[in-house]
Amino acid sequence: DNTVALSFIITGDVLMYATLPLHARLLYVLLRPTSSKDLDASFHTLMINTTIVNLLFSLDCCLILEPSASGVFFEFFEV
């Protein structure tokens, strides 16, 4: 029975698409020079790097992985 696996896939896809704009907004807030942030410099750098990695992973999943799973851009993975 694949209902549990299918529910995990659907939940993961919904969360990935829902958090994509949140990652972009967080990166904008962290990089904005006029905002007053009371964060330690090393923690601020860690947050920026983590947000960029999450944003890249989300974009990769939304623009490459999900379309290829549905048959679009399948030739990209054959090469």
N, C-alpha and C positions, 0 to 999 in steps of 0.2 A: 504494500500500500504506500503510495507516494504522496499522500495528502500532507504529511508532516513536512517532507522535503519541499513540496510546492508552496506550502504556507511560509516556510523560511525564506524561500526565494522571493516571493511576492512582498513579504515584509521588508526584506533587505533592499529591494528595488524602490519601494515607497520611501524608505528612510534615506536612501541615497539621493533621490530626486528632491526630497524635502529639505535636506541639509545643504544642498549645493548653494542656494542663495544665501544661506546663513554663513557659510564659510567665506563667501565673497564679501559679505557685509562685515564680518569680523576682521578680515584682512584690511578692509577700508578703514575701519575704526582704529586698528592698531598702527596703521601707517600714516594716519592723518596728523600733520605736525601741530595743529592748533589745539588738539585735545589735551586735557590735563589728566595724565595718567599717573597714579601713585603706585607704579610698579617698579620693582627692582630692574635694573638694566639687563641682567642676565635672564630673569624670568620673562621680560618683554621680548628679548631675542628668541627665547625658547618658544614663546607663544606664536611669534611671527613665523618661525620655521615650521612648527607643527601645523599651523593653519595653511601654509603654502603646500605642504605635503598632502594634507587632507583634501585641499582644493584640486591638486593635480590628480590624486587618486579618483576623486569624484568625477572629474572631467573625463578621465580615461575610461571609467566605467560607463558613464552616460553616453559618450561619443564613439567609443570603439567596442567595448565589450558587449553592451546590450544590443546595439544594432547587428553585430556579427552573430549573436545568439539567435536573432530572429531571421537571419539569412541575408541581411544587408551587409555589404563590405566583406563578404565571406572570402573573396579572392585575396584580401589582405592577409588572412591567416594561412591560406594555401601556399603563399610564397614563403 
